[in-house]
């Protein structure tokens, strides 16, 4: 028997995503030899790909469902930041961003060969309190324009003021959905929904061997 799934219409929803913006880069090529300089494979790169990651990926998925997606985050004054914004705007995401002169755009570069990830290089620096405060002010100013607020937390510092954002959203009667990070969920107190994966959930409550225990 085939299972039918009814997907609701999202075209009337206005959703604001705030959180850690990232650019995911993939360099792909063939590996045919080992480097004479060190015992590592030599990859001849023949394909480059860049896609929005982190909170940007959440906004991409929301836009794909047909909703009006707004995005609030931090990027650097660099080509990675411009590439990220360009790709998001190309699919209809309304981007609102703070640019940092001291922080690079968070970038994760993966070198791939024959469907295997050989190495991942991360370019990032934790955001300062000043940047987080600026992002909070920008986000709060957008709440009157949306139906739902999504906090996409990857622990990089963008959402160090998550409680302020949740309380501001409640005053505007805007539900808050949180994709959490870390072991302290008290910072998400009064959120409407928190969506940890199983590993994140078990870090808070302990190991769960079955769905019955979770219930």
N, C-alpha and C positions, 0 to 999 in steps of 0.2 A: 504494500500500500504506500502510495506516495503521500508525503506530508506536505500540506499546503501552508504557506506562510503569508500572512497578510501584512504588507508594509504600509503604514499610515502615510497620508499625504503630509509633506513637510513644507510645501511651498508657501504657507502662510506664517511660518515660524521665523522669528528674528532672534538669532543666537549669537552671543558674544563669548568668544574664547579668549582667556587671558592666561599667560604662563610662559614657560621657557621655549623660546623659538630656536629652531635648529635647522641647519642645512645638512642633508645627508648626501654625501658624494660617493660614487662608486666608480673605481677605475678597474677595468676588466681587460684581461688579455691571456695569452697562452704562456705556459711555463714549459720550457724544454731543456733547461740546464740549471746547474747550481753555480752560484757566483764563485769565481776564483778568489774573491776577497774575504768571503766568510761563508759558512755552511748554510746559506739561505737560497731559496729559488729566485731565479731571474724571471720577471714577468714583463713581457713585451705588450705594453698597453695599446689596445686598439679601439677601446670604447669608453667614453666618459658619460656619466649620468648624474644629474643633480635633481633631488626631490625635496620638498619641504618635510621636515621632521619635527618631533616634539609637538608643541602646541599648534604648529603650522599644519601638521598632518591631521590633527583633530579638525581644524577648520576646513581642510580639503574634503574630509569625509562628510562633514555637515553640508558643504556646498554640493557634493555629489548626490546627496539625498534630496536636493531641491530647496533647502532652506536658505534664508538670507544669512550669510556668515560674516560676522565682524571679528577682527582679530586685534588684540592689544598685546604688545611684547617689546622686547629690547633687542636691537641689533647693533653691530659696530659700523664704523665708517670704512667699509671694505667691500671688495667685489662679492664676497659671499653674502653679505647683507643685501646688496642690490639684486643679486641673482635670486635670493629667497623672495624678496618683495615682488619682483617681476613675475615669478612663477605663480605666486599666490594671486596677484591681481589678474593674471591671464585667465584664471578659472573663476573669477568673479568674487573673490574674497576681498572685503573692504578692510584694508590694512591701516592700523593706527599704531605707530611704533615710536619708541624713544631710541635715539641714536647715541651710543657711547663712544667717546674719544679714547677711553682707556681699555675698553673691553672689545675683543674681537667678536664677531658673530659666532655663536657656538656652531662648530662644524665637526662632523664625524666622517672621516675619510676611510673607506673600506677598499682594500685591494683584493680583487677577486680573480680566481683562475679555475676553470673547469668546475664551476658551481660550488667552489670552496672559498671561504673567506680566509685569506692568508694573514692579514693583519688589519687592525683598526687604529687609526690615528685620530685622537681627539684634540681639537683646538678650542680651549675655553678658559674662562676666568670667572670666578664667582662674582655676582653683581653686588655692588655696594648698597648700603642703606639708602643713600641719596637717590640712586637709580630706581630702587624698589618703590620709594615714596613717590617719585615722578610717575611711575607706571600706575600706581594706585590712584593717583589724582586723575590721570587720563582715563582710566577704566571707569571710575565712579561717574565721571562726566558723561559717559556713554550709556549708563544704565537706563536712562529714560527712553532710550531708543530701541530697547530689546525686550524680549519675552523671557529669555533664559540666560543665565550666566554659567559658563563652564570654566572651572579652574583646572588647568593642566600642569601639574607640578612634577618636575623632574629633579628637584632639589638643587637647582643652580642659583637660587636667590631671588628670582623674579617675584615669587609669591611669599616673601617673608612677612607680608602684611595681609595674609589670607583672612584673618579674623576681621580686619577692617573692611575688606571687600564683601565678606559674607553679611556683615551687619548692615552695610550700605545697601546691599541688594534686598535684604529683608524690608528695609524702610520703603523701598520702591516696589514691594510685592513681586520681586523677581526671584523665582526659584534658582537654587544654586546646586550644580552637579560638580562633584570633585573627583578627579583622578589623582589619588594621593601618592605621597612619597614619604619614606622614613617610618619611624616607629612611634612617633608622637602624633596621634590623630586628634588630640585636643585642640590643635590649631585650626581644625576644620569644624569646630563645634557650631551647631545650629545650621549647618549645611542641610539642604533638602535630601540629597542622596550622595553617598560616598561609594566609589566603585573600585575597591582594591582587587587585584588578582589574588589567586589562592596563596601564593608565597607572601605577598604583602599582608594578607589577612592573618596568616599563621604567625607572622612576626609580632602581631598584636595580641592574639588570643591563645597562641600555642598550636601544636600540631592537631590537625583534623583528619581523622582516618575515613570519614564518611560524610555525606550530605546531612545525615540525621544528626550528627554531632553539631554541625554548623547551624542547623535549625534550632 
